[in-house]
Amino acid sequence: ETVTAPPAEPTDEEIHGIDVLSIEDGVKALWKEGVYAESSMGCTGPVVKIPARHMDRAKEILANNGYI
């Protein structure tokens, strides 16, 4: 399935704890729900960068899909 990213937004928050092997799938799960996200490598490992206003919703989406 092809998933298109929502319009880009500044990302000022990070979600940690996602396995590096499934981080891109996690980002796509957020995109499907209309949440802009980017995968990145933080100081302690892989992170998903998101706009702060979507933090609670993004965590919920990732948890419901088994990524965190």
C-alpha positions in Angstrom: 0.0 0.0 0.0 1.3 3.4 -0.9 0.9 6.0 1.8 1.5 9.7 1.1 2.9 12.1 3.7 0.6 14.9 4.9 1.9 18.4 4.3 5.2 19.0 6.1 5.2 20.8 9.4 8.0 21.8 11.8 8.9 18.8 14.0 9.7 19.9 17.6 9.0 16.7 19.6 10.4 13.1 19.5 9.0 9.7 20.3 11.6 7.2 21.5 11.4 3.4 21.8 10.5 2.3 18.3 12.5 -0.5 16.9 14.8 0.7 14.1 13.5 -2.1 11.8 9.9 -0.9 12.0 10.4 2.9 12.3 9.4 3.6 8.7 6.2 1.5 9.1 5.5 3.5 12.3 5.9 6.8 10.4 3.5 5.5 7.6 1.0 4.6 10.3 1.0 8.2 11.5 0.8 9.5 7.9 -2.3 7.3 7.3 -4.0 9.1 10.2 -3.0 12.6 8.9 -0.1 13.2 11.4 3.1 14.5 9.8 6.1 12.6 11.0 9.7 11.9 10.1 12.1 9.1 11.1 15.4 10.1 12.5 18.4 8.9 14.6 18.6 10.6 18.0 21.5 10.5 20.5 20.2 7.3 22.0 18.7 5.6 19.0 15.9 5.8 16.4 13.2 8.4 17.0 10.0 9.6 15.3 9.9 13.4 15.0 6.5 15.0 15.1 4.9 18.4 15.7 4.3 18.9 19.4 0.6 19.5 18.9 0.2 15.8 17.8 2.2 14.2 20.6 -0.7 12.5 22.5 -2.4 11.4 19.3 0.8 10.1 17.7 1.7 8.0 20.8 -1.8 6.6 20.8 -1.6 5.7 17.1 1.8 4.1 17.5 0.7 2.2 20.6 -2.5 0.9 19.0 -0.4 -0.4 16.1 2.1 -2.1 18.3 5.1 0.2 17.6 5.6 1.4 21.2 
